[in-house]
Amino acid sequence: MAKVMTLRKNGVSEGFSLLGRYSLSALKGAGLITGGIGGLVIISIVLALALFPIFIMGSMLFKLLGF
């Protein structure tokens, strides 16, 4: 009830204040999600580059052994 009275009293400015607060939370959430996905991509690239020589040596070993 108090929120309804506040909206009636302050009018449009209170609505914009709530909209700004919600959009700020949405931007923070989007930043966290993007950072998480970006971190996973960076870690996967580093792991792929680190494991690539091992896969090449393993394939050469299998080729030499005749598999």
MOTADA-V462870 format. One record per backbone hydrogen bond with DSSP energy under -1.0 kcal/mol. NH is the residue of the N-H (numbers start at 1). CO is the residue of the C=O. Records with the same first field share a line. If there is no record, write none. Layout:
NH = CO / CO
This chain:
5 = 1
6 = 2
7 = 3
8 = 4
9 = 5
10 = 6
11 = 7
16 = 12
17 = 13
18 = 14
19 = 15
20 = 16
21 = 17
22 = 18
23 = 19
24 = 20
25 = 21
26 = 22
27 = 23
28 = 24
29 = 25
30 = 26
31 = 27
32 = 28
33 = 29
34 = 30
35 = 31
36 = 32
37 = 33
38 = 34
39 = 35
40 = 36
41 = 37
42 = 38
43 = 39
44 = 40
45 = 41
46 = 42
47 = 43
48 = 44
49 = 45
50 = 46
51 = 47
52 = 48
55 = 51
56 = 52
57 = 53
58 = 54
59 = 55
60 = 56
61 = 57
62 = 58
63 = 59
64 = 60
65 = 61
67 = 62
